[in-house]
Amino acid sequence: MVCMSKRRKKPRTRPHCKSQEDDDLASQLRTAAAADLVHLLRRSSEPPPTLSEVLASDGWNSAAIRALVHRVGSVAEVESLTIEPHIDPSFDWSGIAGPNRDTIDELLILIHASNINRYLDAEYETIMWRVIRMLALDPARPLDRKTKPARKAAAVAWVALKTNGQISRRRGVSAQDIWDAFGVASCSALAKEYAQVILVSRLGKEDAEYCQETWWDNTTIPVASAQLLASRRRLQLIRQREQIVESIAERHADVGPISSSAKGSVSFKARPTSVRWASRGSTDEGDDMVTIALGDLDELELVAISVPDARRLRAALDGALGTSPLAGLG
């Protein structure tokens, strides 16, 4: 808040004479104007930032990009998403040690023999195979847990469907439908354990915990793997990606109040106003300030600037009314 102080005696005024200080200030203003223009015009000629750059900036759109990464695995995988169906001709045994083969064989037979596939299209059998493979290759060895193979198979199916948002009343598939398909009681705890193992292996413990706290809900549980997403789900994410890319491009194109044309001319977006008066005063802390009244009386706007800034303003106005400090910068 600026408090205006009255002076007992009217100070003597003297005409303003241009000095070396004024010349130096005018030079500073020209330099500042040139730097502002160069920065803004360079920015307008550069391509929009990439998804990785926006994510690293932790600014506008970064939260939306992070949400996609937690569903897909990485920015590179977000950028390379396609809608090609995941159809593997057979289970991929590469890298899987012999002791796990009997367990996996049993799970594959149970999944193929169950009636869970009546709820799903052909992609989901491949996705369930990939869930099994990820669990089999994980150092935590979650498939070694002592429990019935049918419960393991049911938990694998739950992960495949839940990751794709397929377990809901609207989709017509409930968790109970899955348990019934394998003839077991609820395996929710085991299924969430499997999902967490995959998520940690994909993101690391810290990011996995953030993903669980932020995105896991009754509809879906992202596990940061595009390899476990059906084509329909990937199409939804591609549309989200394109909206984000479009938003980044639009935000980048909006360079603000100063822009240039192809011919090199500079244009300004400014709000017209009028100057009513200006007065010098001091703040509650005793700092000298200049208060400027702008606009109509009914909608008066008061702005306060320091005395050095007031002198800069005077020099800038002198330059604008004479030889503009922006002249010759195009």
ABEGO torsion letter per residue (X at the ends): XBBBBBBABBBBBBBBBBBAAAAAAAAAAAAAAAAAAAAAAAAAABBBBBAAAAAAAGBBGAAAAAAAAAAAGBAAAAAABBABBBBBABBBABGBBAAAAAAAAAAAAAAAABAAAAABBAAAAAAAAAAAAAAAABAAGAAABBBBAAAAAAAAAAAAAAAAGABBAAAGBBAAAAAAAAGBBBAAAAAAAAAAAAAAAAAEAAAAAAAAAAABBAABBBAGBAAABBAAAAAAAAAAAAAAAAAAAAAAABAEABBBBAAGBBBBBBBBBBBABBBBBBBAAGBBBBBBBBEBAABBBBBBBBAAAAAAAAAAAAAAABBBAABGAX
